[in-house]
Amino acid sequence: MFLKSNTISCELDENIDNMKRSCEWAVAIDDGYFPFHYKSGKGSAPLIAVLGCREVIKDVSITLIQVDEKDPDKHVIALIKDLVERNSDINISSIMSDSVIFAGFSVYDPWLVYEYFKIPIIALFSHPLDLLRIRSALKSHFIDHERRFALIERAYLNSIRIKTLRGVLRVLCIGFSVERCRENIMYNQTFHKYPQPLNSADIIASALGRFLADKSFFKKIDLG
C-alpha cells in the first residue's frame, strides 16, 4: 500500500513538473469594483495578479490601489515581482491586462513594465475607445492629464485586431511578434474569447471589491 501511494505521488509530481514546463503561464492583472464616490483618490480598489495557465490558478497576489492613482506602475510591478519570486521554477510567457487603465483613471505604462521584467505584455481592449472623450474627461479632472492620455493613446493606437477561434480581439502586443501573441492568447482561451487567466483575475478582483465595499473595509490609505 505504501509503495502504491508513493508511485501515485511520483506520477503527480511528474505531471506537475510537465505542466510547469509545457503551459503558457501568464500573469494576469485586473482591478476590482469600487464605489463611485471613491474617485479622485477618496478610496481604494483591489488590484489582483493571477499566475495561471488556462483554467489552472497557480498563485495570486493582491494589493490595494487608490482610485485614480497617479503612479500605478509601482503597484503593478510589485504584484508581478511577488509572483515571479515565489514561482521561480515557472517560465512565465506573458503579462496580461484589461487595457492599460485600472481603478478609475489609474493608467499604467506597459512599456515600462516590459522593460523591468523583459516578459512580453498583452493588453486587451474589450471595446473601442473614444479618445476625444477620454482626453476631455482627463483634462477636466487631472493636472497630469497629458501624461495619462499619452499612455492611453499610445497603447490604443498601437493595438491591432487579432482573429482567434473564440472571436476577434483588439490587442496591444509588446515584446513578441503578432503571431506569437496570438498563439499565447489562443492557448489560454477556454470558453470565452478573453484568456482564462485574465477572466480569473477579473472574477477574483470583482468579488473581492464588492465584498470589501459591502463590509465598509475600503478606506483611503497611504500606499507609500
Secondary structure in CASP SS format (residue, H / E / C, confidence):
PFRMAT SS
TARGET T0000
AUTHOR 0000-0000-0000
METHOD secondary structure of the structure
MODEL  1
M C 1.00
F H 1.00
L H 1.00
K H 1.00
S H 1.00
N H 1.00
T H 1.00
I H 1.00
S H 1.00
C H 1.00
E H 1.00
L H 1.00
D H 1.00
E H 1.00
N H 1.00
I H 1.00
D H 1.00
N H 1.00
M H 1.00
K H 1.00
R H 1.00
S H 1.00
C C 1.00
E C 1.00
W E 1.00
A E 1.00
V E 1.00
A E 1.00
I E 1.00
D E 1.00
D E 1.00
G C 1.00
Y C 1.00
F C 1.00
P C 1.00
F H 1.00
H H 1.00
Y H 1.00
K C 1.00
S C 1.00
G C 1.00
K C 1.00
G C 1.00
S E 1.00
A E 1.00
P E 1.00
L E 1.00
I E 1.00
A E 1.00
V E 1.00
L E 1.00
G E 1.00
C E 1.00
R C 1.00
E C 1.00
V E 1.00
I E 1.00
K E 1.00
D E 1.00
V E 1.00
S E 1.00
I E 1.00
T E 1.00
L E 1.00
I E 1.00
Q E 1.00
V C 1.00
D C 1.00
E C 1.00
K C 1.00
D C 1.00
P C 1.00
D H 1.00
K H 1.00
H H 1.00
V H 1.00
I H 1.00
A H 1.00
L H 1.00
I H 1.00
K H 1.00
D H 1.00
L H 1.00
V H 1.00
E H 1.00
R H 1.00
N C 1.00
S C 1.00
D C 1.00
I C 1.00
N C 1.00
I E 1.00
S E 1.00
S E 1.00
I E 1.00
M E 1.00
S E 1.00
D E 1.00
S C 1.00
V C 1.00
I E 1.00
F E 1.00
A C 1.00
G C 1.00
F C 1.00
S E 1.00
V E 1.00
Y C 1.00
D C 1.00
P H 1.00
W H 1.00
L H 1.00
V H 1.00
Y H 1.00
E H 1.00
Y H 1.00
F H 1.00
K C 1.00
I C 1.00
P C 1.00
I E 1.00
I E 1.00
A E 1.00
L E 1.00
F E 1.00
S C 1.00
H C 1.00
P C 1.00
L C 1.00
D C 1.00
L H 1.00
L H 1.00
R H 1.00
I H 1.00
R H 1.00
S H 1.00
A H 1.00
L H 1.00
K H 1.00
S H 1.00
H H 1.00
F C 1.00
I C 1.00
D C 1.00
H H 1.00
E H 1.00
R H 1.00
R H 1.00
F H 1.00
A H 1.00
L H 1.00
I H 1.00
E H 1.00
R H 1.00
A H 1.00
Y H 1.00
L H 1.00
N C 1.00
S C 1.00
I E 1.00
R E 1.00
I E 1.00
K E 1.00
T E 1.00
L C 1.00
R C 1.00
G E 1.00
V E 1.00
L E 1.00
R E 1.00
V E 1.00
L E 1.00
C E 1.00
I E 1.00
G C 1.00
F C 1.00
S C 1.00
V H 1.00
E H 1.00
R H 1.00
C H 1.00
R H 1.00
E H 1.00
N H 1.00
I H 1.00
M H 1.00
Y H 1.00
N C 1.00
Q C 1.00
T C 1.00
F C 1.00
H C 1.00
K C 1.00
Y C 1.00
P C 1.00
Q H 1.00
P H 1.00
L H 1.00
N H 1.00
S H 1.00
A H 1.00
D H 1.00
I H 1.00
I H 1.00
A H 1.00
S H 1.00
A H 1.00
L H 1.00
G H 1.00
R H 1.00
F H 1.00
L H 1.00
A H 1.00
D H 1.00
K C 1.00
S C 1.00
F C 1.00
F C 1.00
K C 1.00
K C 1.00
I C 1.00
D C 1.00
L C 1.00
G C 1.00
END
